């Protein structure tokens, strides 16, 4: 991670003769490019229902197409997540953006759901490879008086991008006849511009040995952080399960429970929770981490109850309100969990613990949605949603007990 590296002063960089963007423009362009990765990841949320209508595949395949993104993300994060610490940010980011370009082109020409599933895996690989490097680069490229902004963009760009992607795709589906073509043509252009931005940006770290060794998958928790991590793990699983509910299942619920064939409503259902999470993560930045986690747990429980009650009562407004509250829970609990765990890890241990956190997060994000997709056929969608909600509440209560024990201990 960036904390283990020595930053490069662009004025003394050996690549001084290479054309470079001004520092502020490099920072702004890198931020937009990072957000665009997650915008692309959020765009398929309403599009999957659009694909299902076009190609007529089972609901279980729809949830699989959503969740395989997590497989690619974790595979890349666990192998190349620390590579930029050794070879530099630019090479890793350029490679990841080229892979992202391949995924947007695959979406653009996809003739069937099989291509979409493959594109989602490739998309996950690109995002997983780029996330650590972009997060570090934003902190390093930020102007001296805007370092906090770099850290904030690194933390909220993910949820903000997911939200924007879902909403903009929903608008495209609702108001244009060629939503898939428009969305992925724009994302292809943005990705190409991002490649140019990264290619012209200064390198922000000095290369160090150990690149090959860094490719060995690492997911570890240092002894000093194990109790805090164990207390946070069920909370992290809860809020990422709810993210899967919002982005993976909500569009299906809108279509099959509320009988609304609306791209805009589908996009809104995927937008509302991550957008709320992004705002809350910034707004509650000064709240103590433990209080943030506890608040997030209570909000997650209340939001889940709201979503399930809305589905049972046939009230879309109540379900949307529940998604807003789950977004509050995500923003408060995830930010608080990171602030509790990360200070307990030494500089050389942070890459491993970040990988471990995201292993928990993305398993909870993808696997339950796949299971729900398999169960929705034989059990029915509404009972499956109720069971999904019940599982998240149980996890949240386990996390709440663990937080109380840590507070007393």
N, C-alpha and C positions, 0 to 999 in steps of 0.2 A: 504494500500500500504506500501511499505518498509519504506517510510519516517516517518511513525508513530511508528515504532518499534525500540527496542533496539537490536543491533546486538549481537550475541553470540560469544564469543571468543572460538574457538574450543579447546584451551588448557585447559579451565576451564569448558567445557561442562560436564553435568552430564552423558552423554553417552560416556565418555572417554574410557571406557572399550570395547565398541563396535568397531570392525574393521572399519577403515576409510581410504578412499583414501587420498593421499597427496593433499594438498590444490590446487596446480596447476593442477593436474590431475582431481580433482573434478570440477574445473572451466571449463577446456577444455571439459570434458565429458558432463557437463551440457549444454554448448554452442552447442555442436554437437547434443545432444538430443533435445534441443529446436528447432534448425533449422530443424531437421528431422520431427517434427510435421507438419511444414509448407511445407516441401518437400512432405510429404504424402498428404497434402491438394492440392498441385499443380499437383500431378501425374494424377488425373482423367481428367484434362483438355484435353489432346489428347486422353485419353482412352475412353471418352464418345463417340467420333465418332467411335472408334473401337467397342464399345459395340453395337452401333446402327446398324453397319453393320452386326454384329453377330446375334442380336436378333430382328432387324427390328421393331423398335418402332417409334412413331411420333416425329418430331422435338420438339414439345412442351414438351414432356416427357424428352427429353435430357436437355433442359434448366432448367426444374424442378429439375432434378437430380443434376445439378450443383448448383442451388441456395439454396436447402434445407440445405446445409452446414451452411448457415448464420443463419438459425433458431436454430440449435443446438448450435452454437457458442454463440448467444445472450442469449439463455436460461441459459447456464452455466455461462457466464460472469456476468449476472445480479443476480445470486443466490450465486454462490461460488467464485465469482471474488475477494472478500475480505477475504475469509475464512482463507487463509494462514497467514494473519496478526495475527490471534488469535490462531490457532492450530499448526502453523509452516509450513514452506515450504515443507518439506519432505512428510508429510502425504498427502497433497493435490496433490503434483506432482506424488507420487506413485499411488494414486487413478486415476488421469487423465491418466497416462501411461497405467494402466491396461485397462481402457476404450478404449484407443487408440489401444491396442493390440486386443481387441474384434473387433474393426472396420477393422483392417488389415486382420484378419481372415475371416470376413464377405466378404470383397472384394475377398479374395483368393478363396473362395468356391462358390461365387455368381452364381446361375443358371439362373438368369434373372435380368431385370432392377429394379424390385421391391426390390431385395436384395441390389442392388447398392444404391438405394435411401435411404434405411434404414441405410446402412453403412455410407453414407454421413452425415446423421443426427448424428449418434454416433460419427463420426469423428469430427464434429463440437462441440459436447458436450465436447469431450476430449480436443480439442484445446482451447476452450473458458475457460475451467476450469484451464488449465495449463498456459495460456499466462501471466496473472498478476503475478502468483507465480514465473514463470521462469524469467520474466523480473526483478523482485525484487531480486531473488536469484543470478542472474548473476552479478548484481551490488554489492551484499554483499559478494559473493565468490571470486570476482576478487582480485588479489594481490594488496597490498596498492599502488604500483606504476603503476597499470593498471586499476584503477577504471573507467577511461574514456572508456577503451576498453569494460568493462562490460556493460556500458550504450549503447555504439554503437552497440554491438552484440544484445542487447535487442531490439533496434529500427530497425535494418536492417535485423535481422534474419528472420523476417516475410516475407518481400518482396524477400529477397535472397532465402529463402527456397521455396517459391512458384515458383520462376523462375527456380530453379534447378530441382524441381519436374517435371514441365512441359517438360523441355528439356530432362531430362533423360528418362522419359516415352516415349517421341517421338523417341528417339534413340532405345529404346527397341522394340517399335512397328515396326519400320522400318527394324531392323536388326535381330530380333528373332521371331520364330514362336509362342512362348508362353509368350507374353509380360506381360499379367496380372499376370501369375504365378510367373514370375521372379521378377517383381516389388514388389509385395506384400509379397513374400517370403523374399526378402531382407529387406523390411520395418518391417516385423515381427521380424526378427533377430535383426535389429537395435533397435527396441522398447524394446525387451528383454534386450539387453545390456544397454539401457537407464535406465530401471528399476533397474538393478544392480548398475549402476553409482549413481543414486539418493539414493538408499538404503544404499550405502557406503559413501555418502557425508555427511559432517557435517551439522547439523542444524544451520541456520544463524540468527534466531530470537528467542526471548523468548516468550513462550506462554502467552497470555493475555486473560482476560474474554471477553465475548461478541460474542462467536462463533455462537450461535443459532440466535442471533439478526442480525448478519452479513448476514444470509441467506435470509433475507427479501429483495426482489428486490429493488435496489436503483439506480435511475438515476436522478441526480439533478445538477443544476448549481447555485453556490453561487452568491449572488447579485453583488459582485465586478467583476465577470467574465461574467455577462450576456450580456453586450453590445458586448464584444469581441467574445463571443461564437456565438451570433446572426449574427455577420459579417462573422464568419468563417464557419457557418453551410452550406450555399450554396456552398462554396468552397469544403468542405469535401465531400458533396454529389456529386459534379461534378467529383472529382478525383476518388472516389470509384465507380461511375457509369462507368467511363472509365476503371477501373480495371475489372469490370464485363464484359465490352466489350472485353477486351483483353483475359481474361481467360474463359469467358463463351460463347461468340458469335464468336470470331475470328476463332476457328477451324471449325465451321459450315460454315462460310463465305469462308474459304479456300476450303472446299469440294464442296459447292453448287454454289458458284459464280465463283471461279477460276478452278473448276473441277479437283482439285488435291487430289487424295486419297493417301496422304503421311503422315505417322505418324511423320516423321522428321519435315516437314513443319508445321504441326499442333502443334508440341511441340515448334518449334521456335516462332510461332505466340503467344503462351502463355508465352514464356520465355522473350521475348525482352522487354516488358514494365516493369514488376516488377524488372528485372535485372538492367535496366537503373535507376529505382527509387531507388534501394538500393545503387548504386554507387553515384547518385546525392545527396542523403540524407547525405552521408559522405562528399562529395566534397564541398557542400555548407554550411557546418556546421558553418562556421564563418560569413556567410552572415546575415545581420540583419533579424529578423523574418518577419517584414512587407515586406521588399524587396523580401524575399524568397516566401511569399504567392503571391505577385503580379506577380513575374516571373513565378510562377507555374500556375497562371490563364492564362497568355498570352500563355504559352506553351501548356496548356490543350486545349485552343481554336484552336491554330495552328495545334496541333496534331489531333484533331477531324476533322478539315477540311481536313487534309491530308488523314485520314482513309476513310472518306466519298468519297472524290474525287477519291481515289484509287479504291474503290468499284465501283463507277459509271463509271470510265474509264477502268475498267478491268485490273488495274495495281497492281499486288501483291507487287512489289517493293515500290510503292508509299504508299500502305497501311502499309507495314512494317515500312517505314520511319515515317509515322504518329504515329504508336504505340511507336516508340522510343521517339518521342517528347512528347507523353502523359505520358510516363514514367518519363521524365524530370519534367513534370508538377506535377506528383504525389510526387516525391521525394522532390521537392522544397516546394510545398504547404502544404503537410501534416506535414512535419517537422516544417515548419514555423508556422503553425496553433497551433501545440502543444506548441511551445515555446512562443507564444503569450498568450495562455489561461492558461496553468498550473501554472505559477508564481502568478496568481491572486487568486488561490485557496489555502486555508490553509491546513495544513497537514491532518486534519480530514475530509476535503472536497474532497480530490483528488480522492478517490475511486469512489465517486458518479459522478464526472465530467468526469473521464475516461470512466465510463460506458455509460454516455450520449453521449460522442463523438463516441463511438463504436456502439451505437444504430443507430445514424445517418449514420455512415459509412456502417454498414452491411445491413441496410434497402436499402440504395442506391446500395450496391453491389449485393443484391439478387433479390429484388422485380422488378426492371426494366427489368432484364434479363428474369424473368418469364413472364412478360407482353409482352416482345418482342417475346418470344417463342410462345405465344398464337396468336399474331398478324401476325407472319411470314406466317402462313398458308393462311388465307384469303387475306392478303394484298400483300404478296410476301416478300422475304427476303431483297431485295435491298431497297424498300420503307421503310421497318421497320428499317433498319440500318440508313437510312437518317433521319427518325423521331427520332431515338435514339440519333443520333449525334446532331440534332437540339435542343433537350431537354437539353443536356449537355451544349451546347453553351449558351442557355438562362440562365441556372443556373450559369454558369461561369460569365456571364455579371452582373447578380445580385450580385454575390460575389465581383466582381471588384468595382461596385458602393459602396457597403458596406465598402470595404477596403479604398476607397478614403475618404469616410465620416469619418471613424475612424482616418485616418491620419490627416484630417483637424481638427477633434475634439480633 
